[in-house]
């Protein structure tokens, strides 16, 4: 499920020609519309421990925008390729790599630079995704779902029957937290800001809770 705070960019190849290696790059901080440029870059030679991947899709998270603006704690060295999250397919592999060609993978690195057509990563920095997971879900599973799970498991010990009070429940983290919590048989008390969009999102969350009741 995508939140209203997460924009969706499927099929990245439609933004540039398929015979080039396009990347959305920023060499200074500022508003994305002002500092992002589409650049064509040659990839370095593939090393034995590396893989070449083609990105299938990448979301636009608020943290991506904050990072480009220079307001996010993690600041990749400039110039940097934008994007922290996405899903890619393995196209080539080095001689020491066990990953299969054609595997669907997500980068594990913060600031991985996912707003590009192709990239080379160390195989150890990629996680294989099962083929039965949709591209949309795979592209959005490495930031908000783990954050929601950590919020539920690492700050306080929840017992069966405990409730969770949640503000900003229409965010991506909020939506995932609600779903995980329902699967853990714990009720969630949600709070969202009043707007037509947030009311629509709240109705979806309530419908999920009815279909997957806690307890």
C-alpha positions in Angstrom: 0.0 0.0 0.0 1.3 3.4 -0.9 0.7 6.4 1.3 -0.3 9.9 0.1 3.2 11.0 1.1 4.8 8.5 -1.3 4.7 9.3 -5.0 5.2 6.4 -7.4 7.6 6.3 -10.3 7.1 3.1 -12.2 9.2 2.1 -15.3 12.1 4.5 -14.8 13.3 3.8 -18.4 10.5 6.0 -19.8 12.3 9.1 -18.6 15.4 8.5 -20.8 16.4 6.6 -23.8 17.2 2.9 -23.4 20.6 3.2 -25.0 21.8 5.7 -22.3 22.5 5.4 -18.6 20.4 8.2 -17.2 20.6 9.3 -13.6 18.9 12.1 -11.7 21.8 13.9 -10.1 22.3 16.9 -7.8 25.6 18.6 -7.1 24.2 21.1 -4.5 21.4 21.1 -2.1 18.1 22.9 -2.8 14.6 22.4 -4.2 14.5 19.3 -6.4 13.1 21.1 -9.4 16.0 23.5 -9.2 19.0 21.2 -8.5 18.2 17.9 -10.1 19.5 17.3 -13.6 19.3 14.3 -15.9 22.8 13.2 -16.7 24.2 10.4 -18.8 27.0 8.5 -17.2 29.3 5.7 -18.1 29.4 2.9 -15.6 32.8 1.6 -14.4 34.0 -1.9 -15.3 32.3 -4.7 -13.4 34.5 -6.2 -10.6 34.4 -9.9 -9.5 32.3 -9.1 -6.4 29.9 -6.7 -8.1 26.6 -6.9 -10.1 25.1 -4.7 -12.7 21.4 -4.0 -12.2 18.6 -2.2 -14.1 16.1 -0.4 -11.9 12.5 -1.4 -12.4 10.8 1.2 -10.2 11.5 3.7 -7.3 9.2 5.7 -5.1 9.6 9.3 -4.2 9.6 9.5 -0.4 9.5 12.7 1.7 13.0 11.7 3.0 14.3 11.7 -0.6 13.1 15.3 -1.0 14.6 16.3 2.4 17.9 14.7 1.4 18.1 16.7 -1.9 17.3 19.8 0.1 20.1 19.1 2.5 17.7 18.7 5.5 18.1 15.0 6.0 20.7 13.5 8.5 22.2 11.2 5.8 24.0 13.3 3.2 25.7 11.3 0.4 28.9 12.9 -1.0 28.1 15.4 -3.8 27.4 15.1 -6.7 24.9 12.3 -5.8 22.3 10.3 -7.5 18.9 10.9 -5.8 16.7 8.2 -4.3 17.0 5.9 -1.3 14.6 3.1 -2.2 13.8 1.0 -5.3 13.8 -2.4 -6.9 16.1 -3.6 -9.6 16.9 -6.7 -11.7 20.3 -8.3 -11.9 21.6 -8.0 -15.5 25.3 -9.1 -15.1 27.3 -10.5 -12.3 31.0 -10.7 -11.4 32.8 -14.0 -11.3 32.7 -14.2 -7.5 28.9 -13.5 -7.2 26.3 -16.1 -6.4 23.3 -14.0 -7.3 21.5 -15.3 -10.3 21.0 -13.2 -13.4 17.4 -12.0 -13.6 17.0 -11.9 -9.8 15.0 -9.1 -8.4 16.9 -7.2 -5.7 16.7 -4.1 -3.4 19.7 -2.1 -2.3 20.4 -2.2 1.5 22.5 1.0 1.5 21.1 4.3 2.7 21.5 6.9 0.0 21.9 4.2 -2.6 20.9 6.5 -5.5 17.9 4.6 -7.0 16.6 7.3 -9.4 18.6 6.0 -12.3 18.4 3.4 -15.0 21.3 1.2 -14.2 23.9 0.9 -11.4 26.8 -1.3 -10.2 26.6 -2.5 -6.6 28.6 -4.8 -4.4 26.6 -8.0 -4.2 26.7 -7.9 -0.4 24.8 -4.6 -0.5 21.8 -6.2 -2.3 18.9 -8.3 -0.9 17.1 -10.8 -3.2 13.3 -10.4 -3.4 11.1 -13.4 -4.2 9.5 -13.2 -7.7 6.0 -13.5 -6.3 6.2 -10.0 -4.7 4.9 -7.3 -6.9 7.3 -4.6 -8.2 5.3 -1.9 -6.4 5.7 -3.7 -3.0 9.3 -4.6 -3.6 10.2 -1.0 -4.4 8.7 0.3 -1.2 9.6 -2.3 1.3 13.1 -1.3 2.5 12.4 2.0 4.4 8.9 2.3 5.9 8.0 -1.3 6.8 11.3 -1.8 8.8 10.7 1.5 10.5 7.2 0.5 11.5 8.4 -2.9 12.8 11.2 -1.3 14.9 8.6 1.1 16.4 6.6 -1.8 17.5 9.4 -4.1 18.8 12.3 -2.1 19.9 11.0 0.7 22.2 8.5 -1.1 24.5 7.4 -4.7 25.0 3.8 -5.1 23.9 1.6 -7.8 25.3 -1.5 -9.4 23.8 -4.4 -7.0 24.3 -2.2 -3.9 24.4 -3.3 -1.0 22.2 -1.2 1.4 20.2 -2.0 5.1 19.9 -0.8 6.4 16.5 -0.8 9.9 15.2 -0.2 10.7 11.5 -1.6 7.3 10.6 -2.0 8.2 6.9 1.8 8.2 6.4 3.5 5.2 4.8 4.9 4.2 8.2 1.5 4.7 9.8 -0.2 2.5 7.3 2.3 -0.3 7.6 2.3 -0.1 11.4 -1.5 -0.6 11.4 -1.2 -3.6 9.2 1.6 -5.2 11.2 -0.2 -4.4 14.4 -3.4 -6.1 13.2 -1.4 -9.2 12.3 0.1 -9.2 15.8 -3.5 -9.1 17.2 -3.2 -5.7 18.8 -5.6 -2.9 18.4 -4.5 0.4 16.9 -6.0 3.8 17.7 -5.3 6.1 14.7 -5.1 9.8 14.4 -4.9 11.8 11.1 -5.2 15.4 10.0 -8.6 16.4 8.7 -8.6 16.6 4.9 -10.4 14.9 2.0 -7.3 12.8 1.2 -6.6 11.8 4.8 -10.3 10.9 5.4 -10.1 8.7 2.4 -7.0 7.1 3.7 -8.5 6.6 7.1 -11.5 4.8 5.6 -9.0 2.4 3.9 -7.2 1.8 7.2 -10.5 1.2 9.0 -11.6 -1.2 6.2 -8.3 -3.2 6.6 -8.9 -3.3 10.4 -12.4 -4.7 9.9 -11.1 -7.4 7.5 -8.2 -8.2 9.8 -9.4 -7.6 13.4 -7.0 -7.7 16.3 -7.5 -10.4 18.9 
